[in-house]
Amino acid sequence: MSRAGSKMRTMKKMVEKVNHGNFIRTNIPAGMAVPGPPLGPQLGQHGINIASFCKDFNARTANYIDGVPLPCRITVKSDRSYDLVIHNPPATFFLRQAAGVQRGAMEPGIETCGRVTLKHIYEIAKIKSQDPPLQLTPLKQICEMMIGIAHSCGIEVVRVLDPEEYGEFLEERKLVIEEQLKELQEKKEAKLLRK
């Protein structure tokens, strides 16, 4: 038994420790990183200088429109320095911009909140193919992913889009959104009255 115990101790010394707590995934609005919550506490837990991080992030995202959500991957090193990888905005952001809508459908399988063409899908896929996780993925597969994401948001993918007809659709959609917001407000008030 002592031989097995000594071998285990030597094996433990040989295996390097793996620290899983040094990786942060977060979305930060472009040019709007501030030391306050929610970003400040996340970085403070890992011992990063929050003011210098915010200054660095805002300088690196100066070419983006302020407020565009950017997925970030931060790897914290043992000397409290960090590696910051900034991805392109999420696919849902691009799809909503292309469709000209502010938010997705509340019931994606039932209602349609907007429409995009296959050309929009292709352009979004080309932009997203530059992100590190998708660099080795074929463009066709990324396009299929974008179509799936569009359907999950309630955005319909069409071959050709008539601008006048789509303008009328968006006007009708505004009325539907107002009704949905009223329903949500009524539900919130009903919950408050129950308490």
Disulfide bonds with the S-S distance in Angstrom:
none
